[in-house]
Amino acid sequence: MQHIAVVGAGIIGLLTALELRRRGHRVEIRSIGVAEQATHAAAGMLAPTSEVQFGQHSLGPLMRKAASHHRALAAELGLRTEKPLGYRDTPTLVVGRDRSDLEALRLLAQEQCAAGAEVEELTSAQLRGRAPTLARHVAGAMLVPRDHQVDPRTLVAAVLDALTGPGRPGDGPPVPLTTGSRVASTDEIDADRIVLTAGLGTSAIDGPHRVLDLSLRPVHGDILRLHVPDSALLPGEDNLLDHTVRALVRGRPLYLVPRDGGLVLGATSREDAMTGASAGGVLTLLQDAAEILPAIRDTELREVTARARPGTPDDLPLLGPVPGHPDVIVSTGYHRHGILLSAWAAARTADLLEADPGAPPPAEMAGELAAVDPARFTTTSPLQEAS
């Protein structure tokens, strides 16, 4: 049993702590707050196919593997809490507003199918059967049956319950959670190993990882949560959509995720100085959504959330030990894919902590870890700089 401190309590940190506890370790969490940043805003799409864009050849395999890790997580988590987990096997429709949008989606679908994904173009009649509330003028749609969703806020509540509960035979002890103050340095922490999952805040913590150029940048996103009143529904309906809908509207992406009598609408992606919501971004989201789902005008806007996601230059996360300091693991930079990649990140972090020091990773992990090496943007050797 190792004593491992996890710094950061977003979904990456919480699931990392849960996986380490499941493997029998003594774990503690240190964080300013719990799931208050990108995790709080996230829509929670588990979309390894429709999230992949042109040229993301390294990210695609990670996301497909990550989806399978979520299935395993749901099984393990269900053994440790009676709280709802938030998973839904809602298929995804990818919709093109006009012919140009649809052609772009067709080209992307070709690349996705070449990588082994399941994507089916629907006829107009098939689309109406699956989503009769969508606007009649949409040019067409693809069905992605294996892209599903989870409610991050529901998942966080379940994970917290599992972390502090009695656990299962073989689990480590309940995980203490210390909040309210920022960890300034890894020297403050008395533990065998440290995992840094503090998102954008990772670079501000003093420690051996500071020799690395993590190249993190804040990518802000605006997300809306809408309530669908009964007056907007037909008899027997409980929502305007039964599928997650991703759409291109004159080249601009958006998504609509059905959830608990409402919809999650997002998301902008902007790199500016505004920390709050962008009025222009919110306006564009609502206007574009109304072109795809006209009845959205009849919904009640209940929440507008803006958060910064930790981006990297190549859109791949940063996960691995600090060179020369295997006792410190960096796990950050998950950008728009934090929820999807979280269960995979937790498992790989636990694998790294349990590996023999200096031993090469197993072949099935070596390629994954090379792609997310936290030292890949560092031009000066971290070992030389440290010396």
N, C-alpha and C positions, 0 to 999 in steps of 0.2 A: 504493500500500500504506500503510495506517495502522497505527500501533502502538496496540493496544487492550488494556487491562487489564480482566479480568473478576474481580470480587470475589465469591467464593462458589462452591462446587463441589458443589452439589446438582445435580439433573437439569437445572434451568433454566440454571445457569451452564455446565455441561459441554456441553450442546447448543448454547448460544449461542457458546461458544468454537469448537466444531466447525464451525458454520455460517460463522463469520467466517474461520476458517482455509480452509474450502472456497472462499470468495470471494477468497482471495489475501492476506489481511491477516496481519500479525504479531501474535500473540496471546499473552498470558501470563495465568495464573490465580493468584490469591492467595486462600487460604482457611485456616481453622483445621484442617479435616479434609475428607475427600472422601465425599460422599453418606452422611453419618452421621445426619442428622436425618430430616425427613419422607420423603425419598427412600428411605431404608433401610427404613422401616416400610411404605411404600405397597404396596398389592396390585397396582396397575398395570392397572386396568380402562380400556380405551379405549372409553368408553361414552357417546357424544354424545347418545344417545336416553334411556337409562334413568337417566342422571345428572341430567337436567333435571327441575326441580320446578316447581310452579305459580308463575307470575309472573316466571320468569327469562327474560324476553323478549330481553334483551341477551346473556345468557350462552349461550343455546342456539345461535345462529348461530356464535358463536366456537368452541364445542365441535365443531360439525359440520365447520367448516373445519379445525380442529385435527386431526381424524381423518385427513383427506386429507394433511395435512403429515406425519403419521407414515408413511403409505405411501411418500411421497417420501423420507423419512429412511431407511427400511429399504433402499431401493434404493441410495442414496448411501453409506450406512454399509457395506453389503455389498461395495462396491468398495474399502474402505479397511481392512478387517480380516477375518481368517478366523475370528474368534471367533463363537460363536453370538450372535444378536441378541436372542433371547427373545420374539419376536413369535409369537402363536398366533391363528388365525382361529376361536377357540372362540365359537359363538353364545351369546346370553344368554337365560335364562329368568327372567321376573319373576313370582314366585309369591305368591299370597295365602293366608295360613293359614286365615282364615275368610271368611264372606261379606262382612263389613264391609271387611276388607282387600282383597278382590277388587274390590269396588265402587269403592274409592278408586283402585285401579290402573286400572280401566276409565275413570274420569273423567280420570285423568292421561294415559292412552293417547289419548284423544280430542284433548287439547291437543297431544300429541306428533305425532299424525298430521296435525293441522291445520297444523303447522309443516313437514310434508314427511317425517316419519320413517316407517319401515316397522315396524309393530307388528301382530302377528297373535294373536288369542286362540285358544288351543288347546282342543280337546275333551279329555275325560278320557283317551280312548284315545290321542290324539296325545301327551299329556303322558307317559303311561306308556311309550310307545314311545321317547321321547327321554330320559326320566329315570326308569327303573323303580325306583330306590332311594329316591325321594322318598316321604314318608308318604302313605298312601292317603287320609287325611282332609283334605289340602290342598284348598281350595275351587276353585282353578283357577290358570291361568297364562297369561302372554303370551310369545310368542316375539319376540325382537328380534335378527334375524339379522346385523345389521351392527355390533353392539356386541361388540368383541373384547377382547383382553388382551395385555399384555407383562409379562415379569418384569423389574421395575426393576433388580434387582441384576445380572442377566445383561446388560441393556442398558448399565448403567454400565461394566461391565468391557469391553464392546465399544467404547464411546465412548472410554474412556481409552486403549485400544490404538490407535484411529484418531487420537487427538490426538497421540500420541507417535511414531507410525510414520512411514514415509517419505512417505505421502500420495500424491496423484495429480498429474499435470501441471496447473499452474495454482494448486495449493494454496499457502497460506503455509507458513512453516517449522514444524517440530514445536513443539508448545506446551509451554513449561516450566510446571511446577506447583509453587508454593511453599506449603508447609503448615506448621502447627505454631505459628503466632502470628496473633493477630487484627489486622486492619487497623484502626487507631484513627482515621485521617483520610485523606481523599482526597489531602491534601497529601503523604502519604508516597509516592505513586505517580507515577513519571515515565513518562507515556504521553500520546499524543495525545488519546485518549478513554477514558472509564471507564464500565463497566457494573456496576451494583450489583445483584447477585443473591443477597444474603446472607440472604434470608428475613426472619425476625423480627429478625435482627441488623442489618438495614439501618439502622434508626432510631438504633442506637447508634454508627454510624460518623459522625465529624464531617465536614462538607463542605457544599457549597451546597444539597444536598437537604434539609438540616435546617430550611429555611424552610417546607417542606411539612408539612402535617398528613397523614401517611400512614394514620393511624387503624388501624394493625395491632394485632391481638390474638391471643394464643395459643389455638388450639382443639385440645385434646388428643384423641387417639384411641388406643384399645387394639386391637391386632391380634394374632391367634393364628395360628401355623403348626403344622399337624397332619400327622403321617405316617400313611399308611394301610397297615397290615401286610397281608401276603398272606392271613392268616387271615380278614380282613374282606371278601375278594373272592371272586367266583365264578371258575371256570376261564375263562381268556381275558380277564379284566378286568385293567386296570392302574390303575384309580382308581374311586372311588365315583360320580364324576360325569364326564360328557363335555362338559357345558355350564357356563359360569359361571351361578350362580344368585343372583339378588337376590330378597329376600323381605320382605314385611311380615308381622310376627307380632304381632297385636293392636295394630297401629299402629307398632310398633318396626321400623326397617329393619335388615337385615343382608345380607351377601353371603358366598358360598362360591365361591372361585376354584380350579379344579383345576390342579395344577401339580406335575410331576415326582414322581409317586407320593404326592402329598399334597394338602392343601387349605389355602388361606389364608382365615381366617375373620375378618370384621370388620363394621363397626368402630363403636366408640362415638364419640360427639361430645360433649365436655364442656368447660366453661369453669370450672375450679376451680383450686385451688392445688397439686394433686398433680402432680408431675413424673413419677412412676412409674406403673405400671399400677394401675387401679382394680379391687379385688377384686370389688366389686359389678358393675362393667362386664363383667369376664371371666365371672362367673357367669351374667349375663343373656345374654351372647352364646352360651355353651354350651347353656343351657337352651332358648333360642329356636331355635338351630340343630338341636337334637335333635328339636324339634317338626316341623321341615321334613325333616330327614335323620336318621332314627333311628339309622342305623349309625355316626353320628359318635361314639357312645359307645364304639365299638370302636377308635377311633384313638388314636394316641400324641401327647400334647401336647409339642411340642419347643421351642416358642419363644413367649414373650409379649413383645410390643414395645409401648411407649407413646412417642409423639412428639407434639410440638406443631406444628400447621400454621398458617401465617400467614393469618389471616382478615381480611376487610374488612367494613365495614357493609353493603355491597350484594352481597357474595360475588363481585364481579368483581376481577380482578387490577389491579395498578398497573404500567403500562408506558408510558414516554415520557421525553422529555428534561426536565431541570429548567428551568423558565422563567428565561431570562436566562443559562443555562449549558448550551448545547447539547452541550458536551463531556462531560456527565455524564448517563447514562441510568439510570433506576430501573426495575427489573424484579423485582417481588415481589408478595406477597398472593395467591398462587394457591390457597390454602386446600385443599379436597379434590380439586382438579382439576389439580394440578401435573404429574402424569405426562401426562395427556391434552393439556394446553395447552402442554407444553414445546417441542415441535417448532415449533408456530405462534409461540410467544414468541421462539424463536431466530431464525426468519426475519424477523419484524417488527422485532426489535432491529437486525439487520443492515441491513434496509431503512432504518431511521431513521439509522443511522450513515453510510450511503452517500448519503443524500439531500442535495440542495443546501441549505445553511443558509438558513432563512427561507422556503423554498419550501413551498407547501401540499402535503400528501400526495396521492397519486393518489386518485381518487374511490372506488375499490374498497377503499382502506385507511382513508379518512377516518372512516367511521362506526365501524369497529372501534377506532381509536385514540382517538376521542372517548369511547367507552364506558369505556376503561381509563385515561383521563387521570390521571396521578398527582397532579394538583393539584385534583381534583374535590372533595375534602373540606376544602380550605384556604379559610377565609373571608376572611382578609386577603390581599391581592395579594402573591404572593411577590416580585415586583419592587419593590413599595413597602417591604416588610419588609427586603429585602436592602439597600436604599438608606438 
